Amino acid sequence: MLKSLHIGRYVSDPKDLRDLSGFLRAIGFDAAAGEGERSATLSAPLALLSLNSLAKEYPAEVRERLKDVNRLLVVEVTNPDAVFEIAEKRKFKVLSDTTNPKTNQRSFSLELPGEIVLTIKGGFVEDERAIEGQLNAAGKRFAIVVSRFNSFITERLLQGVLDGLRRAGADNKDITVIRVPGSFEIPSAARTLAETRKYDAVICIGCLLRGDTAHYDVIVNEVTRGIGQSAQETGVPHAFGVLTCDTLEQAIDRAGLKMGNKGFEAALAAVEMANLKAGLRSQVSGVRKSKTTAGSRKRKAHS
């Protein structure tokens, strides 16, 4: 019968609300409803109701702040280190920070705007069966398709891409930059580049800002569909670095300010996928080779 659980937290200053909502969205929460001056509703993949007592294992400073339960939020994440870096950039106060030596699970508490106390728990769970691409761009070739429209944003994203590729070990001679008029032209150029088979990955960079007409929604859908279709039909990994924002301020935040640089993130995704594809290809080749060898042995045994 239970459909959902909604727990509210209250802050008195609208600026605190914006800062708190922005941080939670930065670490992975999704906006479930429109955000205004008075409220913001966020959703998470899995919601749990946690009932806790202020046990002695909590540091004294944390226990003091948790006397008012309305302040407490507990969030479990896969990468607490990344959340900690985001919190540091926003200069949030760290109340406690511990790591379990047996499980390597990290737990830390932050004091957020509006006197909210956020406890972050979690850590990577290693899976020996998992196959992952390495962040090593050495020897790999990359094509970057960047839109000239909204160049104030796309040039910042491009610098983020170049920074990410170089940090991962890519050589300048293995990086090709292609400029197109706007985001709508990105899929066509990306597909042409992918079909040459000269590149291990294609990185698509653009910026679309919502206007007063339906033009934005049409272009967003076509660009997304076109890039995805190009990647699937050519088999060459495509990294999606096209910003789709309601306002210029949101785009600026994602081009090197509060939300990081999405171009840098797209570059790392391209590097990882290029290596993953190479790894999967070699694995498939090994399976086929073993099947062929086994088949030859069977034929010899029957002859």
N, C-alpha and C positions, 0 to 999 in steps of 0.2 A: 504493500500500500504506500510505503514511503516513496516520494518522488524526488525530493531534493532537500538540501540543508543550506540555509542562508544565515550566516553569522555576521553581524555588523560590528565595525569598530568606528569610534567617533573621535574626530579631531575638531578643534575650535577655529583654526586658521585655514582659510581656503588655500593659501600657499602651501601649508603643510599637506593638505589633501592632494594637491597636484604633485608635490615632490614624492609623497608616499606612493601614489598611484603610478607615477613614472618609474620609480625603482622596481615595484612589483612587476610591471610590464617588462622591464629590462631583464629580469631574471626568469621570465617564462610564462607569467600569467597572461591570459587573454581577456580582452575587453568584452564582457557579456552584454553590456548595454551602453548607451551613450554617456559620455562623461561631461559633467557640468561643473559649476562652481560649488555645488552643494553635495554632490554624490558621484561615486564611480563604482560600478559593479564589475568585479573580475572573476574569472573562472579558472580552475586548475584541472588537469587530467583526472586526478583522483582526490576526493575530499574526505577527510577523516575528522571525527569529533574527538578531541583529546581532553580527558579529565585528569588533572594532576594536583598533587599536593606539593607544597614548597618544602621539599626534603632538604636535608643538610648538605647533600652533594652539590646543590646550587651555591655558587659564590654568594657571599653576604650582600654584595652590591646588587646582584641580580634578584635575590630574594626580596630586597627592599622595594625594588621597582615592580615586582610581580604581585605585591599585596593587592593592587587593583587589577583584577583579572581582565578587565577591559583592555589593558595594554598589551596582552600577550598574543602573539601569533607564532605558530610553529610550522615550518615548511621543510619538507624533505626534498632534496635535489640529488641529481646524479653527479654533479660536479661542484661541490661547495667552494673549491678554490676560485672558480670563475665568479661565483657570487661575491666572494670576499673581495676580489679585485674591483668589481663594480661598486661595492660599498666604500672601498678606500678612495676611489675616484670622486665619490660624492661626499667624502669626508664625514661619514657617519661614525659615531663613537662605538668602539668595540668594548663590550662589557665582559666578555669571557671568550676563550678560544682554547679548545682541548682536542686532542686526537687520541683515540683508543689504540694503544700499541699492538693489540692482538688482532683487531679487525681493520685497522687503518681507516676507521670511520671518523670523520671530523665533525665537531659540533661547536658552533660559536653563536653568541648573542649580540645583537646590534640595538642601539637606541636610535629609532627612526623619528622623522618629524611627527609632531603631535604626541610625543612621549610614548609612542608605540615601541614595545620590545619585541624584536623578531629573533627567534632562535632557528638557525639553519642547521640541518642534520643531513648526513649522507656521505657518499663517497663512491668511487668506481668499484664495480664488482667485476673482477677479472673472469673472463670466460675463455678457456683455452681453445674452445672449438670455434671461436669467432675469427673471421677473416676480415682484416681491416687494411686500408691503404695507408702507407706511410707518408708523412709530411716531408717528402724529399723530392724536390723539383729538378735535381741534377740530371741532365741528359734528356729531360722532357721538353716538348715544344708546345707553346701556348699561343692562341690567338685571342685577342681582346677586341670585341665589337662594342664601340662606345658611341652613344648618341650625342650630337652637337646641341640638340634642343635642351634647354635648361642646363647649359654648359657650366653655369656657376656651381651646380651640384655635381654634374657628371665628371668634371675635371678633378674634383676632390676625390670622387670614387675611384677614378682612374689611378690617381696617385696612391690610393690605398691598395689597389690591385698590384701595381708595380712593386710597392713596398713588400706586400705579402709574398709575391713570387721570388723576389730577390732574397728575402730572409729565409725562404725555404730552399735556396740554392740554385735558382734558375739563372741561366746566363742571358745577358741582354740580347745576344744574337738569336736566341731561341724564343724570343717574345715578339710577336707581330701585333701592332695596333691598327685597327681598321675603324675609320670614322664614318658614320651614316647620319643622314639628316635628323631623324627622330627615332623614338622607340619602336614605332610601327615597322621601320625598315630593318630592325635588328634580326628577326628570325630568318629573313631571306639571306642576309649576309652571313649569318652564322651557319646556315645550312650549306651555302656555297663553300665556305671554308672547311667545314667538316667533311664534305664529299671529296676534297682534294687528298684526304688521308695523310696530310703533312703534319697534323697537329694532334697531340695527345688529349687536349681539352680545349673547349671554347668558353670564354668568359663574356657574358652579356651584361653591359652596363648602360643604364638609362634612368630617367626620372620622369614620372608622371604625376601631375598635381591635379586634384579634383577641381573642376570648374562648376559652372552653374547649369551645364547641360549634360546629357547622357553620353557625350563624346568620350569622357573619361572611362566609363564602364566598358564601352565598346572596345576601345584601344587596349585597356588592361587585359580583357579576355582574349583578344586576338594575339597580343604579344606573348602572354603566358602559354596559350595553346600552341602557338607557332614554335616557341623555343623548346617546349616539351616534345612536340612531334618531331622536330629536327633531331633531338638527342636520341629518341627511341628508334627512328628509322635509319639513322646513319650509324648508330652504335658508338658515337663519340660523346664523351661526357660534356654536358653544358652546365656551367655554373650560372645561377640566376641572380644577377646583381642589379635588377631593375627596381628602383624604389617606386612604390605606389602609395602616395601620401595625400592626406586631406589638405595640408597646409605647407607652405614653404618652411615654416619653423620646424615641422616634423622632419622634413627632408634634410635640413641643415643638421639636426641632431643626429641623423643617421649617416652623415657624410663627414664624421670626424669629431663630433662634440659628445653630448651626453650618452648617446646610444652606440658610440664607437663608429667605426667606418665599415659599412657593409661591403664596400669594394674589397677591403682586406679580407673579410670573412669569405667572400666569393672566391678569392684567389686560393685560400687554404682549402676550400671545398673542391676546387678544380684539381689541385695537386693531389689531394687524397683520392679522388675518384679516378684520376689518371693512373695512379699506382694500383688502386684496387682492381681496375679493369685488366691491367697487365698481370696481376697476380691470379685473377680468376681465369684469364686466358691460358696461362701456363698450367693451372690446375686441370682445366678441361682437356688440354693437350695431353697431359700425363695420363688421365683416365682413358682417353681414346687410344693412346699408345699401348697401355696395359691390356685393353680389350683386344686390340689387334694382335698382340703377342700371344695372348691366351688362345685366340682363334686359330692362329698358325700352329700352335702346339697340338690342338685338338685334331686339325686336319692331318698333321704328320702322324699322329697316333692311330688314325683310322686308315692310313694309306699302307 
